[in-house]
Amino acid sequence: MFRTSIAIVALNSLSAFSHAELEVQVQKVIYIQAELDNGDGSIYPENWSDEKKILDQKYNPHQDSSQQYLSNSRHFVINGQNTVHYYPLSESANPALLYTKVGNKNYFAIAQSFGTAKQPIIIKPQLQHRLKDHQLFSIQPHDKNLILIFRSRYFHTADEMARNIALNPNFKSYFYRNSYELIEVTPQGKILHRTQFTAPSPEDGMGFGPKYDAASGDYEDSKLEYSTKTPGVYQTLNPYDIEYRYVYSHGTLTKHTEKRLLTPSERAANKIEHDGINAEKMEDEYLEANPNELPQASSCLNDYWVFHDKAAAKNVHWGNPWLQKQPALYATFLSEYSNGKTYRWTDFRKQYCDLS
């Protein structure tokens, strides 16, 4: 049974959480721990650079967990100017596609091969707060379908920030409050259900994943659970947090809340400011400071997936720089792509990758 869960990266000891990492439990996702064995010297191919993967005759991208189709977006670069990010909605050839970003702008649309029959996905604010942005947060399997999880970020008001910091000084780095929209789609790209909910503020750690069934000791692929906790009442003899759970199943969303008393150690920790790095803030600041940064060129491995997925339109120029410098070979590449030709990785590598 295919099971996935979302793990959140803790940025300090209070659980300053930001970016989600999709952990695919069917496979060993070794590359998530790449800092322990990183780079081309790694014994794990998942951690190698694209250049080393391409040169290794035994490498198979279909067995590489870092290339798993829901864990990382794929991309191509149009005319060396605009990077287009997307996800295939299945592992089959010519899958339906979810576009997520063009250039430095988020853009959400479902499309078919070669970017045809585009169906834009418009995410609307759920709160009156000033909107920061809409993001694709994660893609989760849901029985035979997929759930696209979109997160909308809003700036806290000054009063909300003051309240949160008074509860715990570490909440000073929690700049945003969030809402979520779950869109259930088939692998063919048909939208079945759209469901929204607003998260409590602040979210002191959160996660999405299949609901655990204590009776069977297994996870339920038909139930997606969001969980978090937020401060309840602290100015009392028995301070407590409130735990929230939203459970989604094929268009139905149920909400559950429960009070949980703080332990003495938790009560003490809430009064101490901890050092930590707000990676979300750092990323936001970098993107805002470099709005016109030139895109990073694609690799031949990137190009293989785009060719496999038929993700680029027929009338655009894309492909790695080495390939584009070979006029005759590049013309063949674009012609075969437009005609819908398919390749196994071993053949594509020999035909279109720089193996020198």
ABEGO torsion letter per residue (X at the ends): XBBBBBBBBBABAAGBBBBBBBBBAABBBAAAAAAABBEAABABAAABBAAAAAABAABBAAABAAABAAABBBBBBBGGABBBBBBBABABBGBBBBBABBEABBBBBBBBBGGBGBBBBBBBBABABBBABBBBABBBBBEABBBBBBBBBBBBBAAAAAAAAAABAAAAABABBBBBBBBBBBAAGBBABBBBBBBBOBBBEBBBBBBBBAAAGBBBAABBBBBBBBBBBABBABBBBBBBBBBBBGGBBBBBBBBBBBBAAAAAAAABBBBBBBAAAAAAAAAAABAABBBBBBBAAAAAAAAAAGABBAABBBEBAAAAABAAAAAAAAAAAAAGBBBBAAAAAAAABBAX
